């Protein structure tokens, strides 16, 4: 039996109709102002009259009280500042319609109501609720991601946070070594490697290194598999003169303790990052769209899971590539007033997704001919490296949106045929032989 695949226009129309019907059911509008230990809720009816208001603690009893109070409004929509957090996740678990509002927009709504600048939690709730009542029909409702995607998304974000901590620790280690152990910095150029950390743990001071002697140096280098002929002899020469230029005795005694402590932290952190990598790989392979994102040129085992976690969570926007481009920070922000016309980098976006896309798009041009040509064409226009990558990122997001809609992997030959069919200007920059080969 042949499966009929609806066109994107039909899918969009159906989704818009569904969202419109859901919005037409809403009878009350709430503003939710959250904090660490307590939250405020204010409910308005269709006319803008206050129907209920409540402050409750962030406890089981407090949330139970909130549910009892809001049970009187079965068709309720809630506006909340930001799009993530423990309180927002709990609202979604409880089944409420939640509409996120950017903090800058939230401030504008409050200023529109009270130009004087007065601000309280109650006023924030009121401004959010009234903005939702008047404008909420065009807002995007938060969708609860499936548990596997949510888990993968949190694991990927936490992994990046741990990598950032590792980078901070490495910077501290290098600074400590600069103050008392310049020979270590001269002997190793990559301080993300385990062998460099092992060196500091084995020879924590220049004096300890010189005292150990050549036999111990050679044993260490062989154990760490540092056999490169050029670097092998160079390191031995550096080790022999390590105590000729180093920090004073007091500095060496203090900073060597810090360096040893930092190395132990780094070694422990590296073990935890390895565990994260195994968990992320396991979750990634369990997802039905694993093959879709694994096919992306240059994404590899690290960036592909991050792209899946972020973009599948935004799957409802797959029919709106322009919205996806804005949310990912690839589309620029335009400012025009009179004779002034300026284009800015979009900073109000999903910054984790933007950083992930930036890394992947940069790698994709080394694995994909059309991506390289597209990037080079924008560089020739005088654009910066980052700007050219964002332009390429906008192009890739259109392709990704189509892949997510159809659940099909990236096919370079199919994309080449599509470019040929639509007369893409990218093909004009490729040799004719290459076009014929790719399109066949």
C-alpha positions as CSV (number, residue, x, y, z in Angstrom):
1,X,0.0,0.0,0.0
2,X,1.5,3.3,-1.1
3,X,1.8,6.0,1.6
4,X,0.6,9.4,0.7
5,X,3.0,12.1,1.9
6,X,1.2,15.5,2.5
7,X,2.8,18.6,1.0
8,X,4.4,21.1,3.4
9,X,1.7,23.6,2.6
10,X,-1.0,21.1,3.7
11,X,0.9,20.2,6.9
12,X,1.4,23.9,7.7
13,X,-2.3,24.6,7.2
14,X,-3.3,21.7,9.4
15,X,-1.0,22.8,12.2
16,X,-2.2,26.3,12.0
17,X,-5.8,25.1,12.2
18,X,-5.0,22.9,15.2
19,X,-3.2,25.8,17.0
20,X,-6.1,28.1,16.2
21,X,-8.7,25.6,17.6
22,X,-6.6,25.2,20.7
23,X,-6.3,28.9,21.2
24,X,-10.1,29.4,20.7
25,X,-10.7,27.1,23.7
26,X,-8.7,29.4,26.1
27,X,-11.0,31.3,28.4
28,X,-8.5,32.6,31.0
29,X,-4.9,34.0,30.8
30,X,-2.3,33.8,33.5
31,X,1.0,35.5,34.1
32,X,3.5,33.4,36.0
33,X,6.5,35.0,37.8
34,X,8.9,32.4,39.1
35,X,11.7,32.6,41.7
36,X,13.9,30.1,43.5
37,X,11.8,29.7,46.6
38,X,8.3,31.0,45.6
39,X,6.2,31.8,42.6
40,X,3.4,34.3,41.8
41,X,0.4,33.7,39.5
42,X,-2.3,36.2,38.4
43,X,-5.2,35.1,36.2
44,X,-7.3,37.4,33.9
45,X,-10.5,36.6,32.1
46,X,-11.4,37.5,28.5
47,X,-12.2,41.1,29.5
48,X,-8.9,41.7,31.4
49,X,-10.5,41.5,34.8
50,X,-8.5,39.8,37.5
51,X,-10.1,36.4,38.3
52,X,-7.5,35.1,40.8
53,X,-4.0,35.7,42.1
54,X,-1.7,33.6,44.3
55,X,1.8,33.4,45.8
56,X,3.0,29.9,46.7
57,X,6.2,28.3,47.8
58,X,8.3,26.0,45.6
59,X,7.4,22.9,47.6
60,X,5.1,20.0,47.2
61,X,2.4,21.7,49.3
62,X,2.8,24.9,47.4
63,X,2.4,23.3,44.0
64,X,-0.6,21.4,45.3
65,X,-2.2,24.6,46.4
66,X,-1.5,26.1,43.0
67,X,-3.2,23.2,41.2
68,X,-6.3,23.6,43.5
69,X,-6.5,27.3,42.8
70,X,-6.1,26.9,39.0
71,X,-8.5,24.0,38.8
72,X,-11.3,26.6,38.6
73,X,-9.9,27.5,35.1
74,X,-9.8,24.4,33.0
75,X,-9.1,26.3,29.8
76,X,-6.1,28.3,30.9
77,X,-3.0,29.6,29.1
78,X,0.0,30.7,31.1
79,X,2.7,33.2,30.0
80,X,6.1,32.9,31.7
81,X,9.3,34.7,31.3
82,X,12.1,32.5,29.7
83,X,11.6,29.0,28.3
84,X,13.3,26.7,30.7
85,X,13.7,26.1,34.5
86,X,12.4,23.9,37.2
87,X,9.1,25.8,37.6
88,X,8.4,25.9,33.9
89,X,9.1,22.2,33.5
90,X,6.7,21.5,36.3
91,X,4.0,23.6,34.7
92,X,4.4,21.5,31.5
93,X,4.3,18.2,33.4
94,X,1.1,19.3,35.0
95,X,-0.4,19.8,31.5
96,X,-0.8,23.5,31.3
97,X,-0.5,25.5,28.1
98,X,2.7,27.4,28.6
99,X,3.8,30.3,26.4
100,X,7.4,31.6,26.9
101,X,8.2,35.3,26.7
102,X,11.7,36.6,26.2
103,X,12.9,38.8,29.2
104,X,13.3,41.8,26.9
105,X,9.8,41.5,25.7
106,X,8.6,41.0,29.2
107,X,10.2,44.2,30.2
108,X,8.6,46.0,27.3
109,X,5.1,44.7,28.2
110,X,5.6,45.9,31.8
111,X,6.8,49.3,30.6
112,X,3.9,49.6,28.3
113,X,1.6,49.2,31.2
114,X,3.5,51.4,33.7
115,X,5.9,53.9,31.9
116,X,6.9,55.1,35.3
117,X,9.2,52.1,35.7
118,X,7.4,50.6,38.7
119,X,8.2,46.9,39.1
120,X,6.9,44.2,41.4
121,X,6.2,40.5,41.0
122,X,2.5,41.2,40.9
123,X,2.9,43.8,38.1
124,X,5.1,41.4,36.1
125,X,2.4,38.7,36.3
126,X,-0.3,41.2,35.3
127,X,1.7,42.5,32.3
128,X,2.4,39.0,31.1
129,X,-1.2,37.8,31.5
130,X,-2.6,40.8,29.6
131,X,0.0,40.5,26.8
132,X,-1.0,36.9,26.4
133,X,-4.7,37.8,26.4
134,X,-4.1,40.4,23.6
135,X,-1.4,38.9,21.5
136,X,-1.0,35.3,22.5
137,X,-2.8,33.8,19.5
138,X,0.4,34.4,17.4
139,X,2.8,33.1,20.1
140,X,4.4,29.6,20.0
141,X,3.4,27.3,22.8
142,X,6.0,25.2,24.6
143,X,5.9,21.5,23.7
144,X,7.1,18.9,26.1
145,X,9.9,17.0,24.4
146,X,9.9,13.2,24.5
147,X,11.9,11.9,27.5
148,X,14.7,10.5,25.3
149,X,15.3,13.8,23.6
150,X,15.1,15.7,26.9
151,X,17.6,13.4,28.5
152,X,20.0,13.7,25.5
153,X,19.6,17.5,25.4
154,X,20.4,17.8,29.1
155,X,23.4,15.4,28.8
156,X,24.8,17.3,25.9
157,X,24.5,20.7,27.6
158,X,25.9,19.4,30.8
159,X,28.8,17.8,28.9
160,X,29.6,21.2,27.3
161,X,29.5,22.8,30.7
162,X,32.0,20.3,32.0
163,X,34.2,20.9,29.0
164,X,34.1,24.6,29.8
165,X,35.2,23.8,33.4
166,X,38.0,21.7,32.1
167,X,39.2,24.6,29.9
168,X,39.1,26.9,33.0
169,X,41.2,24.3,35.0
170,X,43.7,24.0,32.1
171,X,44.1,27.7,32.0
172,X,44.7,27.8,35.7
173,X,47.3,25.0,35.4
174,X,49.1,26.7,32.6
175,X,49.3,30.0,34.6
176,X,50.7,28.1,37.6
177,X,53.3,26.4,35.5
178,X,54.2,29.7,33.9
179,X,55.0,31.1,37.4
180,X,57.3,28.3,38.5
181,X,57.8,25.6,35.8
182,X,58.4,27.1,32.3
183,X,60.1,23.9,31.2
184,X,56.8,21.9,31.4
185,X,55.1,24.5,29.1
186,X,58.0,24.2,26.7
187,X,57.9,20.4,26.6
188,X,54.2,20.0,26.0
189,X,52.1,22.2,23.7
190,X,48.7,20.4,24.1
191,X,47.5,20.7,27.7
192,X,44.3,18.9,27.0
193,X,46.2,15.6,26.6
194,X,46.5,13.1,29.5
195,X,50.2,12.8,29.0
196,X,50.8,16.4,29.9
197,X,48.8,16.0,33.1
198,X,50.7,12.8,33.9
199,X,54.0,14.6,33.5
200,X,53.1,17.2,36.2
201,X,51.8,14.5,38.5
202,X,55.1,12.4,38.0
203,X,57.5,15.4,38.1
204,X,55.7,18.2,40.1
205,X,58.7,20.5,40.3
206,X,61.8,21.3,38.0
207,X,64.0,20.1,40.8
208,X,62.2,16.7,41.0
209,X,62.5,16.4,37.2
210,X,66.2,17.0,37.1
211,X,66.8,14.7,40.1
212,X,64.9,11.8,38.4
213,X,67.5,11.6,35.7
214,X,67.5,10.5,32.0
215,X,66.4,6.9,32.7
216,X,63.2,8.0,34.4
217,X,62.5,10.6,31.7
218,X,62.8,7.9,28.9
219,X,60.7,5.5,30.9
220,X,57.9,8.1,31.3
221,X,58.0,9.1,27.5
222,X,57.8,5.4,26.5
223,X,55.0,4.7,29.0
224,X,53.0,7.7,27.5
225,X,53.9,6.6,23.9
226,X,55.6,9.8,23.1
227,X,57.9,8.4,20.5
228,X,58.1,11.2,17.9
229,X,61.8,11.4,17.1
230,X,61.9,15.2,16.8
231,X,60.0,15.9,20.0
232,X,61.7,13.0,21.9
233,X,65.2,14.5,21.8
234,X,63.8,18.0,22.2
235,X,62.0,17.0,25.4
236,X,65.1,15.3,26.8
237,X,67.1,18.5,26.3
238,X,64.4,20.6,28.0
239,X,64.2,18.2,30.9
240,X,68.0,18.4,31.4
241,X,67.9,22.2,31.9
242,X,64.6,22.5,33.7
243,X,66.0,23.9,36.9
244,X,68.1,26.6,35.2
245,X,65.1,28.9,34.7
246,X,62.2,28.4,37.1
247,X,60.4,30.2,40.0
248,X,61.9,31.0,43.4
249,X,61.8,28.4,46.1
250,X,58.8,29.8,47.9
251,X,56.8,30.1,44.6
252,X,57.8,26.6,43.5
253,X,56.7,25.1,46.9
254,X,53.3,26.8,46.8
255,X,52.4,26.6,43.1
256,X,53.5,22.9,42.7
257,X,50.8,22.0,45.3
258,X,48.2,23.9,43.2
259,X,49.4,22.3,39.9
260,X,49.2,18.8,41.4
261,X,45.7,19.5,42.8
262,X,44.6,20.9,39.4
263,X,46.0,17.8,37.6
264,X,44.0,15.5,39.9
265,X,40.8,17.5,39.2
266,X,41.4,17.3,35.5
267,X,42.0,13.6,35.6
268,X,38.8,13.0,37.5
269,X,36.9,15.3,35.3
270,X,38.2,13.5,32.2
271,X,36.8,10.2,33.5
272,X,33.4,11.8,34.0
273,X,33.5,13.3,30.5
274,X,34.2,9.8,29.2
275,X,31.1,8.5,31.0
276,X,29.1,11.3,29.6
277,X,30.3,10.5,26.1
278,X,29.1,6.8,26.5
279,X,25.7,7.9,27.8
280,X,25.3,10.4,25.0
281,X,26.2,7.9,22.3
282,X,23.8,5.4,23.8
283,X,20.9,7.8,23.8
284,X,21.8,9.1,20.4
285,X,21.7,5.6,18.8
286,X,18.3,4.9,20.5
287,X,16.5,7.8,18.8
288,X,14.6,7.0,15.6
289,X,16.2,10.0,13.8
290,X,19.7,8.8,14.6
291,X,20.5,7.9,11.0
292,X,19.3,11.4,9.9
293,X,21.8,13.4,12.0
294,X,24.6,10.8,11.7
295,X,24.6,11.4,8.0
296,X,25.4,15.1,8.3
297,X,28.9,15.7,6.7
298,X,31.4,16.7,9.4
299,X,29.1,16.4,12.4
300,X,30.8,13.4,13.8
301,X,30.0,11.6,17.1
302,X,30.0,14.8,19.2
303,X,28.1,17.4,17.3
304,X,25.5,15.1,15.7
305,X,23.9,14.2,19.1
306,X,23.9,17.9,20.1
307,X,22.2,18.9,16.8
308,X,19.6,16.1,17.2
309,X,18.8,17.0,20.8
310,X,18.3,20.7,20.0
311,X,16.6,20.5,16.6
312,X,14.2,17.6,17.4
313,X,13.1,19.5,20.5
314,X,12.1,22.2,18.0
315,X,10.5,19.8,15.5
316,X,7.3,21.8,15.5
317,X,9.2,24.6,13.7
318,X,10.4,22.3,10.9
319,X,7.7,23.8,8.6
320,X,9.0,27.3,9.3
321,X,12.7,27.4,8.4
322,X,12.8,31.2,8.8
323,X,11.7,30.9,12.4
324,X,14.3,28.2,13.0
325,X,17.0,30.4,11.5
326,X,16.1,33.2,13.9
327,X,15.9,30.9,16.9
328,X,19.3,29.4,16.0
329,X,20.9,32.8,15.8
330,X,21.9,32.5,12.1
331,X,19.5,35.1,10.7
332,X,20.7,38.7,11.2
333,X,18.8,41.5,12.9
334,X,18.0,44.6,10.8
335,X,17.8,48.2,12.1
336,X,16.5,50.9,9.8
337,X,15.5,54.4,10.7
338,X,15.6,57.3,8.2
339,X,19.0,57.1,6.5
340,X,20.4,54.7,9.0
341,X,20.4,51.0,7.9
342,X,22.4,48.5,9.9
343,X,22.5,44.7,10.2
344,X,23.5,43.2,13.5
345,X,24.4,39.8,14.8
346,X,21.3,38.1,16.4
347,X,22.1,37.7,20.1
348,X,18.6,36.9,21.4
349,X,18.5,33.2,20.4
350,X,19.2,29.6,21.5
351,X,22.9,30.2,22.2
352,X,23.8,26.6,22.7
353,X,22.2,25.7,19.3
354,X,24.0,28.7,17.7
355,X,27.4,27.6,19.0
356,X,26.8,24.0,17.9
357,X,25.7,25.0,14.5
358,X,28.7,27.3,14.1
359,X,31.1,24.5,14.9
360,X,29.4,22.0,12.6
361,X,28.9,24.4,9.7
362,X,32.6,25.3,9.8
363,X,33.5,21.6,9.6
364,X,30.9,20.9,6.9
365,X,32.8,23.0,4.3
366,X,35.7,20.5,4.6
367,X,33.5,17.5,3.8
368,X,31.0,19.0,1.4
369,X,31.9,20.7,-2.0
370,X,28.9,22.9,-2.3
371,X,29.3,24.1,1.3
372,X,32.9,25.1,0.7
373,X,32.0,26.9,-2.5
374,X,29.1,28.7,-0.8
375,X,31.4,29.8,2.0
376,X,34.2,31.0,-0.3
377,X,31.7,32.9,-2.4
378,X,30.6,34.9,0.6
379,X,34.2,35.5,1.7
380,X,34.9,37.0,-1.7
381,X,32.1,39.5,-1.1
382,X,34.2,40.8,1.8
383,X,32.3,39.1,4.6
384,X,34.1,37.9,7.8
385,X,34.6,34.3,8.5
386,X,31.8,34.2,11.1
387,X,29.4,36.1,8.9
388,X,30.1,33.6,6.0
389,X,29.5,30.7,8.3
390,X,26.1,32.1,9.4
391,X,25.1,32.5,5.8
392,X,26.0,28.9,5.2
393,X,24.2,28.0,8.4
394,X,21.0,29.5,7.1
395,X,21.3,27.4,4.0
396,X,22.0,24.2,6.1
397,X,19.0,24.9,8.3
398,X,16.7,24.8,5.3
399,X,18.1,21.4,4.4
400,X,17.9,20.2,8.0
401,X,14.3,21.3,8.3
402,X,13.4,19.2,5.2
403,X,15.3,16.2,6.6
404,X,13.5,16.5,9.9
405,X,10.1,16.7,8.1
406,X,10.8,13.6,6.0
407,X,13.0,11.7,8.5
408,X,15.5,11.0,5.7
409,X,19.3,11.1,5.9
410,X,21.4,13.7,4.0
411,X,22.0,12.5,0.4
412,X,24.7,14.5,-1.4
413,X,23.6,13.2,-4.8
414,X,20.0,14.1,-4.2
415,X,21.0,17.6,-3.0
416,X,23.1,18.1,-6.2
417,X,20.1,17.1,-8.4
418,X,17.9,19.5,-6.5
419,X,20.4,22.3,-7.0
420,X,20.6,21.4,-10.7
421,X,16.8,21.4,-11.0
422,X,16.3,24.8,-9.3
423,X,19.3,26.4,-11.1
424,X,21.3,27.2,-7.9
425,X,24.0,29.8,-8.4
426,X,26.3,27.5,-6.4
427,X,26.5,25.2,-9.5
428,X,27.8,28.1,-11.7
429,X,30.9,28.1,-9.6
430,X,31.6,24.4,-9.9
431,X,33.3,22.7,-12.8
432,X,30.9,21.2,-15.3
433,X,32.4,17.8,-14.9
434,X,31.7,17.8,-11.2
435,X,28.0,18.8,-11.8
436,X,27.5,16.0,-14.3
437,X,29.1,13.5,-11.9
438,X,27.1,14.6,-8.9
439,X,23.8,14.8,-10.8
440,X,24.1,11.3,-12.3
